[in-house]
Amino acid sequence: MSLHPAMKTGRALLFGALLACAAPAFAGEDPSALPSGLRPYYDTLLAEGEWGAVLNLQRLGLEAIDQGHLDIAERAFDAALERVELIYANSDSAKKARSLWSAEGSKDFKGEPYERAMTYYYRGLLFMARGDYENARASFRSAEYQDTISSNETYAGDFGMMSLLSGWSSTCAGDAGMATDFYQRAATQQPEGLKPPVAGLTTLVLVESGTSPVKTATGSYGEAMQLKRGDNPFVSAHNGAQELPVLGDIGWQASTLGGRQVDAILDGKASFRKGTETVAGIGIQGATVAVSLNDGGGAAGALAVVGIAAVLVSSASKPKADIRYWDNLPDRVYGTFLKGGAKNALSIAEQTADGERYPIDAPVIDQTAGACRLVLYRAREPGALRVQAVSNLSAGERKSLQKRNETRDVAFRNEMERRFMSNDEALAGGE
Amino acid sequence: MVRNLRNAVALALSCTLASNIALAQDAASADPAVWGPYATLVGRTFAGQDVSGWPNYASKSRSIQWEEPGKVMVETGVQANGGEIPKMRILPGKRPGELLFDVARSPNATARVVDARTLVFNQMLGYETTVSLSDAGYDMKVTKRGEVQASATYRDTASQAYAAHEAQQTEKAAEDKVAARNALRAAGVPATPAAEAPADRVFAYQEPVRGPWGTLQVTRGKAWEAGACFAAVYINGRWAARLEDAETAHFKVPAGKVEVAVASDPQGRGTCRFGQSTQELHETVLAKGETVHVYFAFNGGAKFSEAVQAPTAP
């Protein structure tokens, strides 16, 4: 586990504290029943099993934040992170598991570095909302770490927002020395170095804008994957007259590793396929030429058979790139630090290049805990998220996958039922 | 403090001196009598443009540098198709006024220095190439029996002429794009019936859009080619639908530039899966509240047409 050691014991204690003096957003839920607005996403989670668990938990968690169910969001992100950490924690055992996992070509979704980083980011915000700043800091530090590792390689950390938030968590926890270290680190990272808050500010305002990065299949057989920035018709975000700085550029984070632009991510066995592909290519080209020359069909027929057969062999041997992606993430995160005190009204709006402003009426999180207040604005309409993430598995492939995973998915469903439907605090907290 | 200042001045002087020496060396070692126009071209990079004759005769770029100052130059560059041009080492020939072009993986060539501005290559299969200096860089032409077969101009990429040309090209490209789109819209889309694609094959842009938006209708026309496979429709890079022949789908898309691409089906199997790297792209613009209908059909590749439908209030 790369999280702070206090996290484990903290979870159990937190749940008890929650029952006693919970903030409104965390209270008022009947833990034995899932809100109807989240039920379709939960059903998808159960249906897809371990194969889609991390992605479905990420989507469910963020949708729960959008719908105002922060306790369910916590459970979802905890369950997602447990699965991520088995493979991507900063430990020797995870490193070993990672190399086995890559070698076996596991199809279970674990996400790209930016997706794993954002899972820790939301978990960190939820800790902040509860006033657990030490675990919040541990989460943001893990977020930065996740952005530096892919299956086989490590890259330089460049997610400045995570360092800034680690610093802010330290400030809120009263650890000025550690805060300074993180602020210094954030000042040297993307995007263009982030400024630390001045002394005396106690409110963090975050505004998430635009839509998630996109994954597409590429390569002759869809064996490689490309990442692109998502749509964002807005060029800035404002609090009244104040333009907010960009703290995190998720589109940029998705398309770069260690600050370098990624072209495509390929997980294939190139030596075998190259030979097959060449034969296939020639066959199909030859057939096209023969057909266009109208040579009577004999030669064309023979060539087409050779070409198509070779393509089928080649395509069957190429694993499809996994193009599932976390689709309720934003494109950018803006933010600022403000004075605290009374629940001062904020006037948040996004602005297009034409200067047209679109206000965001209410935050999805507005919690004061301990020394600090967290206000998070997201502009997605609750409940509008597609129930199932888009995948390139055909119906047949999906069916055979489900059959293969049948046994372990029974255990998975039981675990999810306990997490989301049970009153048992230990299970709900994932211990 | 005084010592630091003195050091800084000394450093500045030495840098100036060094750069002057380098310039002097370039000028001194590149004798126009030996190198002809290459004495002026060395140390510079040029962008090419076709003027007449063969398409893609001009290279995209060419760079001429010293390999060994005063003795050997090297010319490299990128062809119009993106491939590298064979690396050429340029050195004085056996006879005075002659330059030898030692070309990697190709026969060598010899050229005659006419004067400081002009170089003529020896004829090859009756074709003769001439290089001559111009105000912005240099020109190249190929003649056969005195008739120009192809000509190109090369502009120094560090020159104002190049910057002005680039700005003009960008503006013209934008104007051409608008004109092409207007012409396409004037022609409209074929009036063929198409069924609405089922919801389970429409993956994106169904949610409400925050900010200015319009409606994009995408229709796949009926065609014999590739009719057995679904076509993947991408909008702004996002996989938005799988369409059969004669199917249509509607999307809520942020206003502005919109990229519609079609490719083979990521869920396809066997030959239906082949060719996902070759997305065929169509660019359009969607104004706030507008409905644009993009129609495509496979006929030797995807052929796009489009029409603006009555504006709707989003």
Boltz contact constraints between the chains, C-beta under 6 A:
constraints:
  - contact:
      token1: [A, 214]
      token2: [B, 237]
      max_distance: 6.0
  - contact:
      token1: [A, 214]
      token2: [B, 238]
      max_distance: 6.0
  - contact:
      token1: [A, 217]
      token2: [B, 266]
      max_distance: 6.0
  - contact:
      token1: [A, 217]
      token2: [B, 276]
      max_distance: 6.0
  - contact:
      token1: [A, 218]
      token2: [B, 277]
      max_distance: 6.0
  - contact:
      token1: [A, 219]
      token2: [B, 277]
      max_distance: 6.0
  - contact:
      token1: [A, 220]
      token2: [B, 277]
      max_distance: 6.0
  - contact:
      token1: [A, 221]
      token2: [B, 273]
      max_distance: 6.0
  - contact:
      token1: [A, 222]
      token2: [B, 266]
      max_distance: 6.0
  - contact:
      token1: [A, 222]
      token2: [B, 276]
      max_distance: 6.0
  - contact:
      token1: [A, 228]
      token2: [B, 237]
      max_distance: 6.0
  - contact:
      token1: [A, 231]
      token2: [B, 236]
      max_distance: 6.0
  - contact:
      token1: [A, 231]
      token2: [B, 254]
      max_distance: 6.0
  - contact:
      token1: [A, 233]
      token2: [B, 211]
      max_distance: 6.0
  - contact:
      token1: [A, 233]
      token2: [B, 254]
      max_distance: 6.0
  - contact:
      token1: [A, 308]
      token2: [B, 271]
      max_distance: 6.0
  - contact:
      token1: [A, 311]
      token2: [B, 271]
      max_distance: 6.0
  - contact:
      token1: [A, 311]
      token2: [B, 274]
      max_distance: 6.0
  - contact:
      token1: [A, 312]
      token2: [B, 270]
      max_distance: 6.0
  - contact:
      token1: [A, 315]
      token2: [B, 273]
      max_distance: 6.0
  - contact:
      token1: [A, 358]
      token2: [B, 211]
      max_distance: 6.0
  - contact:
      token1: [A, 379]
      token2: [B, 210]
      max_distance: 6.0
  - contact:
      token1: [A, 381]
      token2: [B, 208]
      max_distance: 6.0
  - contact:
      token1: [A, 384]
      token2: [B, 207]
      max_distance: 6.0
  - contact:
      token1: [A, 390]
      token2: [B, 203]
      max_distance: 6.0
  - contact:
      token1: [A, 390]
      token2: [B, 239]
      max_distance: 6.0
  - contact:
      token1: [A, 392]
      token2: [B, 266]
      max_distance: 6.0
  - contact:
      token1: [A, 392]
      token2: [B, 267]
      max_distance: 6.0
  - contact:
      token1: [A, 394]
      token2: [B, 267]
      max_distance: 6.0
